[in-house]
Structure formats: C-alpha cells, structure tokens
Amino acid sequence: MRIRAAHDGELAALREIEQAAGEAFREIGMPEIADDEPLPVAVLAGYAAAGRAWVAVDDADRPAGYLIADELDGHLHIEQVSVHPAHARRGIGRRLIDHLPGTLTLTTFAAVPWNAPYYRRCGFVVLADGELTPALRAVREREAAHGLDRWPRVCMRR
C-alpha cells in the first residue's frame, strides 16, 4: 500500500469505503452509525482541494482506505479514517494516521474496539474535559447534535 493525496475522480469510492467499513457497527448494536450517510462528494472535494485528504492505494492505484483531516487549534484533527473491510487488519489505518505530521487530535467512540482502544495503540491519549480547547468542544457539540452522544465518546490527542 502506498499513501498519496486523494484525487477528485475517486471521491465516490471513498464514500463506498466508509459505507463498507461502517457495516461493522451494525454487528455491535450500533445500526444508526452503520446507516449514517458518508460525507457528500462535494465536501470530500473540499478536503482534497485543501490538501487534507489522503488515500492508501493498492498496486493498481485503487483506494483501499482514506483519511480526511480538518485544521483545528493549529494542528490536524482527524475527521474520518476508514479502511475497506477487504483490506482490514493490515495496518493501513495506522499508516494513514502516521502519514500526518505533528500533533493530531480526533474524537471517537470510547468503547468500540476499533475506535478509542485502537487509537490508544497508535499512541493517542484521552483528553480530560478540562483539556479540551474551545474548538474541540465545538466539535463535540456538533457530534452531540448529530446524535453521536448516544454512545460514550472521547477526544484524543497524539
């Protein structure tokens, strides 16, 4: 697998990757997450145009996983990282994360095995409420408004 910038012509494939990866949530009693619509192609195009969308591609240059990030508090904040289940458990997600420089933040589900426990193994630590910046609090408020607080969530930093 090779990591490179995402191209406009493959943004629909990124949506397919996220949908396929999201099916695992159905198996653990979180069908609402599995059914959540991926970001529209137009939004993904904004990430690509800003240079904040990366793909892990196979030998045929087809995306197997992707990561998009926002700029938050002067650092990159991982908005989404997904790997197609056909390519799972090969270190692709970690390679995408490790491709990003500097301090990183993200928000995730606390108890889902491939969320917070996985990110801990990637070197992230959970931030206490008092450590959240106003920008991270705003992210959490948007997530809560979207219904994600139905399950415990955490902010993490590496």
Residue pairs with C-beta under 8 A, 6 or more apart in sequence:
1 56
1 57
1 58
1 64
1 65
1 87
1 90
1 92
1 95
2 56
2 57
3 54
3 55
3 56
3 57
3 95
3 96
3 99
4 54
4 55
4 57
5 48
5 51
5 53
5 54
5 55
6 14
6 44
6 47
6 48
6 53
6 54
6 55
6 63
6 66
6 68
7 48
7 55
8 45
8 48
10 55
10 62
10 63
11 41
11 44
11 45
11 48
12 41
13 62
13 63
14 38
14 44
14 53
14 55
14 63
14 66
14 82
15 38
15 39
15 41
15 44
16 84
17 63
17 64
17 65
17 66
17 82
17 83
17 84
18 38
18 39
18 66
18 80
18 82
19 38
20 84
20 85
20 86
21 82
21 83
21 84
21 85
21 88
22 33
22 34
22 35
22 36
22 38
22 82
23 34
23 85
24 34
24 85
24 114
25 31
25 33
25 34
25 112
26 34
28 112
30 112
30 151
32 147
32 150
39 68
39 80
44 53
44 68
47 53
47 68
47 69
47 79
52 68
52 69
52 70
52 71
52 76
53 66
53 67
53 68
54 66
54 67
54 68
54 96
54 99
54 100
55 63
55 64
55 65
55 66
56 63
56 64
56 65
56 66
56 83
56 87
56 92
56 95
56 96
57 63
57 64
58 64
58 87
63 84
64 83
64 84
64 86
64 87
64 92
65 81
65 82
65 83
65 84
65 87
65 92
65 93
65 96
66 80
66 81
66 82
66 96
67 78
67 80
67 81
67 96
67 97
67 99
67 100
68 78
68 79
68 80
68 81
69 76
69 77
69 78
69 79
69 100
69 104
70 76
70 77
70 79
71 77
72 105
72 133
72 135
72 136
72 139
73 105
73 133
73 135
73 136
75 102
75 103
75 104
75 105
76 100
76 101
76 102
76 103
76 104
76 105
77 104
77 105
77 106
77 135
77 136
77 139
78 97
78 100
78 104
78 105
78 106
81 93
81 96
81 97
83 92
83 93
83 96
93 118
94 122
97 104
97 122
98 122
103 157
103 158
104 124
104 157
104 158
105 127
105 136
105 155
105 156
105 157
105 158
106 119
106 124
106 155
106 156
107 136
107 139
107 140
107 143
107 153
107 154
107 155
107 156
108 115
108 116
108 119
108 153
108 154
108 156
109 115
109 116
109 151
109 152
109 153
109 154
110 116
110 126
110 151
110 152
110 153
110 154
111 151
111 152
112 151
116 126
116 154
116 156
119 156
119 158
120 126
120 156
122 158
123 158
124 156
124 157
124 158
125 156
125 157
125 158
126 154
126 155
126 156
127 136
127 154
127 155
127 156
127 157
131 155
131 157
132 140
132 155
136 155
139 155
140 153
140 155
143 149
143 153
